[in-house]
Amino acid sequence: MEFEFLEYEPKNSGTDGLKLEMGDVALCSLCENAAKLPHTRKYIFVADCDVKATNDKLGNKEKEYKYWGNNTYSLILPIPQNRQNTPGICIEHYYSDTEIKTEMDVSGVRRRLYLGKEFNKNDYFYGLNEYSTANLKQVRHWKQANRKNTHSCKNC
């Protein structure tokens, strides 16, 4: 069986590749429209499971996938064992928390991803004592500037 994956990059990424803004609403629309046209290739749309409306539209409670007709299918990411307590996940949550929080040096600046549970309801980072107030201001500034370019996963 031959597979071809359509992968995309956000419009603001610095890497090569197809540049698309592909959130859950756009993915649902693309799936619906693909199913309207006859084609010989199979199209399989895979979505994170962090947005209920998308889960309801692209998922199928009776099966692991949904068939739309015209060789078009969709499915929601299955919830891995280590995320059963927080089932509204996105693809990044297939990694362990330790892997997600791995630090790396980028141009002399220590960087890592943060989990939602590391912040309180006011976006205050619980581990602030490890980082300077200047870094917190940079995080807030970045978060505000990039709010429309981030996904809405409640567990991130």
Secondary structure, DSSP 4 states (H G I P E B T S, - for coil): -------EE-TT-SS-SEE----HHHHHHHHHHHTTS--SS-EEEEE-SS-HHHHHHH--SSSSSEEEETTEEEEEPPPPGGGTTS----GGGGS-HHHHT--EEETTEEE----GGGB-TT--BTTGGGS-HHHHHHHHHHHHHTGGGS---TT-
